[in-house]
């Protein structure tokens, strides 16, 4: 199934970007499923942030605006405030993250998803999101900048 990913390699790191998703500049992905948006953290964000020790996502029933507070993930290195890539109502939160937050690192585009959101304004939201090729360029640029700082 590797064909469904684009890759970029910087130094010794390989970053995967899942096709069929839209991305926020901050590295959250959105995949449409039966009128809902499944949201998660990109491979680049999880790799560059370190091992996730804790994930706290707003509960089901929370109304979100695009770029509104979705939750927080904490790693050994940093705490990351997650801003929602879409506006809508949280329908479901990935309960597995309570006991296994490392799923975000192990499978960011699969078992490590964050929330399912019922969209309220997808037309407006997607205008502010990046396509796969655009996000690949962002990741490449950010990873090169980070490599120069090492």
C-alpha positions as CSV (number, residue, x, y, z in Angstrom):
1,X,0.0,0.0,0.0
2,X,3.0,2.3,-0.1
3,X,1.7,3.7,-3.4
4,X,-0.8,5.9,-1.5
5,X,2.0,7.9,0.1
6,X,4.4,10.6,-1.3
7,X,7.8,10.7,0.4
8,X,10.5,13.2,1.0
9,X,13.9,12.4,2.4
10,X,16.0,14.9,4.3
11,X,19.4,13.7,5.6
12,X,18.6,10.2,7.1
13,X,14.9,10.9,7.6
14,X,12.0,9.8,5.4
15,X,8.7,11.6,5.8
16,X,5.5,10.1,4.4
17,X,2.5,12.3,3.2
18,X,-0.7,10.4,2.7
19,X,-2.5,10.9,-0.6
20,X,-6.2,11.7,-0.6
21,X,-5.9,14.0,2.4
22,X,-5.8,17.8,2.9
23,X,-3.3,19.4,5.3
24,X,-3.1,22.4,7.5
25,X,0.2,24.4,7.5
26,X,0.7,23.1,11.1
27,X,0.7,19.5,9.8
28,X,-2.7,18.1,10.7
29,X,-4.4,16.0,8.0
30,X,-8.0,15.7,7.1
31,X,-9.6,12.7,5.3
32,X,-13.2,12.8,4.3
33,X,-15.2,9.7,5.2
34,X,-19.0,9.5,4.8
35,X,-19.5,13.2,5.4
36,X,-17.2,13.3,8.3
37,X,-13.6,14.5,8.5
38,X,-11.1,12.1,10.2
39,X,-8.3,14.3,11.6
40,X,-4.8,13.4,12.7
41,X,-1.2,14.5,12.9
42,X,1.1,14.1,9.9
43,X,4.1,11.8,9.8
44,X,6.4,14.8,9.7
45,X,4.9,16.4,12.9
46,X,5.1,13.2,14.9
47,X,8.7,12.4,13.8
48,X,10.0,15.9,14.4
49,X,8.3,16.2,17.8
50,X,9.4,13.0,19.4
51,X,7.7,10.1,21.2
52,X,4.1,11.1,22.2
53,X,3.6,10.5,25.9
54,X,0.2,12.1,26.3
55,X,-2.7,13.2,24.0
56,X,-5.7,15.2,25.1
57,X,-8.4,15.9,22.5
58,X,-11.5,17.9,23.1
59,X,-14.5,15.6,23.9
60,X,-17.2,14.5,21.5
61,X,-19.9,17.3,21.3
62,X,-17.3,20.1,21.2
63,X,-17.9,22.7,18.5
64,X,-14.8,23.8,16.6
65,X,-13.9,26.7,14.4
66,X,-11.1,26.2,11.8
67,X,-7.9,27.0,13.7
68,X,-9.7,26.6,17.0
69,X,-8.3,24.6,19.9
70,X,-8.6,20.8,19.1
71,X,-6.3,19.5,21.8
72,X,-2.7,18.9,22.9
73,X,-0.1,16.3,22.5
74,X,2.9,16.1,24.7
75,X,6.2,14.5,23.9
76,X,9.5,14.1,25.7
77,X,10.6,17.2,23.9
78,X,7.6,19.5,23.5
79,X,3.9,20.2,24.1
80,X,2.1,20.9,20.9
81,X,-1.2,22.8,20.7
82,X,-3.3,21.2,18.0
83,X,-5.5,23.6,16.0
84,X,-8.4,22.1,14.2
85,X,-7.9,22.1,10.4
86,X,-11.7,22.2,9.9
87,X,-14.8,23.7,11.5
88,X,-17.5,21.4,12.9
89,X,-18.7,19.2,15.7
90,X,-16.6,16.5,17.2
91,X,-18.5,13.2,16.8
92,X,-15.8,10.8,18.1
93,X,-12.4,11.0,19.8
94,X,-9.9,8.2,19.3
95,X,-10.2,6.5,22.8
96,X,-7.2,4.3,22.1
97,X,-5.0,7.4,22.6
98,X,-5.8,7.5,26.3
99,X,-3.9,4.3,27.1
100,X,-1.7,4.2,23.9
101,X,-0.7,7.7,22.8
102,X,2.3,6.2,21.1
103,X,-0.1,5.1,18.3
104,X,0.4,8.7,17.0
105,X,4.0,7.8,16.4
106,X,3.5,4.3,15.2
107,X,0.6,4.8,12.8
108,X,-0.1,8.6,12.3
109,X,-2.4,8.1,9.3
110,X,-4.1,5.0,10.7
111,X,-4.6,3.9,14.3
112,X,-3.2,7.2,15.6
113,X,-6.0,9.4,14.3
114,X,-7.3,12.1,16.7
115,X,-11.0,12.8,16.0
116,X,-13.9,12.4,13.7
117,X,-15.6,15.8,13.0
118,X,-19.0,16.5,11.4
119,X,-18.1,19.4,9.0
120,X,-20.1,22.6,9.1
121,X,-18.3,24.6,6.3
122,X,-16.1,22.3,4.2
123,X,-16.1,24.6,1.2
124,X,-14.6,27.5,3.2
125,X,-12.3,25.2,5.2
126,X,-10.7,23.4,2.3
127,X,-9.7,26.8,0.8
128,X,-7.3,27.2,3.7
129,X,-5.9,23.7,3.5
130,X,-3.0,22.3,1.4
131,X,-3.1,19.6,-1.2
132,X,-0.7,16.6,-1.0
133,X,1.9,18.2,-3.3
134,X,1.7,21.6,-1.5
135,X,2.2,19.9,1.9
136,X,5.1,17.8,0.6
137,X,6.8,21.1,-0.4
138,X,6.1,22.5,3.1
139,X,7.5,19.4,4.8
140,X,10.6,19.4,2.6
141,X,11.3,23.1,3.4
142,X,10.7,22.7,7.2
143,X,12.8,19.5,7.4
144,X,15.7,21.2,5.5
145,X,15.5,24.2,7.8
146,X,15.5,21.9,10.9
147,X,18.5,19.9,9.5
148,X,20.5,23.1,9.0
149,X,20.0,23.9,12.7
150,X,21.4,20.6,13.9
